Structure formats: C-alpha cells, structure tokens
C-alpha cells in the first residue's frame, strides 16, 4: 500500500513534493488516521475480481476489549473503496 496522508494532511513538503511511501503494515495510535492506496488488482478468495464502487469495512468484533475502563465501547473502523483508477496527481478515486 502507498501512504499518501497522515491525519488528513497530504504527505508533501513545503515545496509541494510528494513524500508518499510504500509499506506493508501500519501502526496507528488513538485518534490517528492514514490515507492509503491499496492495489486491488488481484482476485477475491472466490476467484471473482474486485468491482469498481465496492466498499469493504474492516473493524474489530471485540469492541469490549477496546473500551476506556468503564466508558462506552471504542474501536477502529476502516473503509476500503474499490476504484476503477486513481489520478496519480491528485490521488482522487474514479469509480
């Protein structure tokens, strides 16, 4: 995956140069967010291709393990949007 933004801020220096980087894992602290581009060019476990416009949600089913002591449940949910293409300049998704 290619990391393109951290905490809703594009990874660019003051001159506007891209500081994007590729990685195969990420670690987030509470309240942090990352914008990444994943290559979904492969196939699903059932052999079908990914289709533009599909949305997948990744989350933990153990919300009771993510609470802050006696407070309400916490946790992280991630949305994965499948795009037909990504504009290399703006990183915008075309569905």
C-alpha positions in Angstrom: 0.0 0.0 0.0 1.1 3.6 -0.5 0.6 6.0 2.4 -0.4 9.4 1.0 -1.7 11.3 4.0 -1.5 11.3 7.8 -4.2 12.8 10.0 -6.0 14.3 6.9 -2.8 16.1 5.7 -1.2 15.1 2.4 2.4 14.0 2.7 4.1 16.8 0.9 7.0 19.1 1.9 6.8 22.9 1.8 7.7 22.9 -1.9 4.8 20.6 -2.7 7.0 17.5 -3.4 5.4 14.1 -2.7 6.6 12.4 0.4 4.4 9.3 -0.1 5.9 5.9 0.9 5.1 2.3 0.4 4.7 -0.2 3.2 3.0 -3.5 4.1 2.0 -2.6 7.6 0.9 0.5 9.6 0.5 1.2 13.3 -2.0 3.8 14.5 -2.4 5.4 17.9 -5.7 6.5 19.3 -7.1 9.4 17.2 -4.7 9.0 14.3 -5.7 8.4 10.7 -3.9 7.4 7.5 -5.0 7.6 3.9 -3.5 4.8 1.8 -3.9 3.4 -1.7 -4.2 -0.4 -1.9 -3.8 -2.3 -5.2 -6.9 -4.4 -5.6 -5.8 -5.7 -9.0 -5.9 -9.3 -7.8 -8.9 -11.6 -7.2 -11.1 -12.4 -4.2 -10.9 -15.7 -2.4 -13.8 -17.0 -4.5 -11.9 -16.2 -7.7 -14.0 -13.1 -8.7 -12.4 -9.8 -9.5 -12.9 -6.7 -7.3 -15.5 -4.4 -8.9 -15.3 -0.6 -9.0 -17.6 1.0 -6.5 -17.5 -1.8 -3.9 -16.9 -0.8 -0.3 -15.4 -3.0 2.4 -15.4 -2.3 6.1 -12.7 -3.6 8.4 -13.3 -3.4 12.1 -12.7 -5.4 15.3 -15.6 -7.5 16.6 -14.1 -7.3 20.1 -15.3 -3.8 20.9 -15.5 -4.6 24.6 -11.7 -5.1 24.6 -11.2 -1.6 23.2 -13.1 0.5 25.8 -11.5 3.0 28.2 -12.2 1.4 31.6 -15.9 1.9 32.3 -16.6 4.2 29.4 -18.5 3.2 26.3 -17.1 0.9 23.6 -14.3 2.2 21.4 -12.5 0.8 18.4 -11.5 1.5 14.9 -13.4 1.1 11.6 -11.7 1.3 8.2 -13.5 1.8 4.9 -11.9 0.4 1.7 -13.3 1.8 -1.5 -12.6 0.0 -4.8 -11.9 2.5 -7.6 -11.5 2.0 -11.3 -8.5 4.2 -11.3 -6.6 6.7 -9.1 -5.4 10.0 -10.5 -1.6 10.0 -10.0 -1.5 13.8 -9.4 -4.5 14.3 -7.0 -4.9 10.7 -5.8 -8.6 11.1 -6.4 -10.6 7.9 -6.9 -12.7 7.5 -10.0 -15.5 4.9 -9.6 
